[in-house]
Amino acid sequence: MSNVRPENMKRIVSEELAKEFIDEQVSAIKKQVGDGKVLLALSGGVDSSVCAALLIKAIGRNLVCVHVNHGLLRKGEPEQVIEVFGKQMKANLVYVDAAERFLKKLEGVADPETKRKVIGAEFIRVFEEEARKLEGIGFLAQGTIYPDILESEKGVKAHHNVGGLPEDLKFELVEPVKLLYKDEVRVVGKALGLPDEMVYRQPFPGPGLGVRCLGAITRDRLEAVRESDAILREEFAKNGLQGKVWQYFTIVPDVRSTGITDGKRTYAYPVIIRAVNTRDAISATIEEIPYGLLKKIVARITSEVANVNRVVYDLTPKPSGTIEWE
């Protein structure tokens, strides 16, 4: 399948069109894979989940799902993936805790594109190691979607599943949703019978919090991103914004400013809040968060998150900004 979406390709906006797409992809996967075995990078996000569901429909137990904890996941996320996929969905799931390995590789790496490529290449190495423990793995499946390809080809940013793949890749790629936009992936997920909490899960970049801990990753800033993000998501859920705002998250840059905590001078990091709405991830508008809610979020972050003394709100749409900062 080409990396270029045909001009006459219908947008998948209905269950009927989704089922047509599913039938086409199941047939294409069977033709490509045959009796072979496929290794899937399963993050638990909607893209890889829909990819997994398509592959299970096509090849069943010949799919091996690998969830890699690279130390850059959101709070509670590895546990949630194990619960949903390993226990509820009974998937053939392999869990790999590689947090220390990834963080060591990323020490001192500040350039965002280099970070993405380091993370992407290390992902592939992990999969190669897991594949060597199994028999007959000849394919690597990925939840690549069309905006990933467009942004990588236009030089906006390299996605780990597009720009970060090593040249000596030993697998043949299987990418059944790579010509779909994010909203189309969700329609297909619903048609496949995936639960709403999976289909409408917030988008999360492949490099995870690595691209929200700006510059060279440090453990204190990484933890500040993880904890502040958890507070933001908790408050959005409490105030009825979960599911109404497409994506919301926090960022911690590698800068510090003076502040006051418990009557004492601090020199700590700021947390940046970003909340956007979009249909296709190609452009995005800013969500207007009620001021009272913003004040509560600021109070919680500055009092509950270590090494933070300031919170700011990013009002930049896409374009001129991208959804992620890196």
C-alpha positions, 0 to 999 in steps of 0.5 A: 500500500502506498504512503499517499492517500488516493484523492478519490478515497472516501472519508470514513464517517459512518459505520457502513464505510468503516465496515467496508474498510475493515473487510478490505484491510482484513483481506489485505493483511491475510494476503500480506502475512499469510501464515506468518507471525506479526509483532505489534507495538501496542501502546494502548492508544487508539491507533495501535488498538485499532491496528491490533483489533484488525490484526486479531480479526485477520490472523488471530493468535499469530499476532503477538502484542508487545507493550514497552514501558519506556519510562515515558508513559503517563501516570498509571498507564502501564498498569492500565494497558495490562488490565485492559489488554492482558486481562479483559481482552485476553490478548497475546500480550508481552510486557517489557519494562525498559524504562532504565534502558531508554532513560540512559540512552536519552541522557544529554539528548536535547534536540527534539528530532534526535530524541524522537529518532533515539526512542524510535530506534530503541523501540525497534531494538526492543522488538528485535530482542523480543522477536528472537525469543519467539519463533517465526516473527517476520512482520512488525505492525504499527499504528501509523496514521496519515498525519504521521506520514504527512508531518514526517515527509514535510519536515514538520517533525519526525514520528518514531514510527516513520522517521525513526526506523533503522535502515537495517529493519529486519521486519516487513511492516504491516500498517493497516490504518496508515491512510486514515486520519485520527477521526476515521480511526475512531470510527473504525474502532467503534465498528470493530467493537472496541470500548469507548474508553479505548476508542476515545482515549486521548492521543499520545505521541509515540515518544511519550512524555519524552517530547513534553519534557523539553530539551535533555530529559531529567528525572525531576522534570520528567516526574513533574510532567507526569504528576502535573499531567495526572492533575490536569486530566483528573480535573478535566474529568471532574469538570465534565471536559473529558471527551469534550476536549480533543487533547490536553496535557502539560509540558515542562521546559528546561528553564527555571524562574524564581518563586515563593513556596511556603514563604521561601524563595524557590528557583523551579520549573514552570508547567505549561498547559495545552488544550486543543480541539481538532478533527484531523490533527492537521490544524487545531484550535485552543479550548477556552478553559473556565478561569475558575477551573484554571485557578484550581489547576494552578493551585494544585500543580504548584502545591502538589508537584515537586520542583514547580513554582509557576503555571502558564497556559499556551494559547497558540493554535495549529498553525503557527504552533504544532499540537506538541511542542517537540 
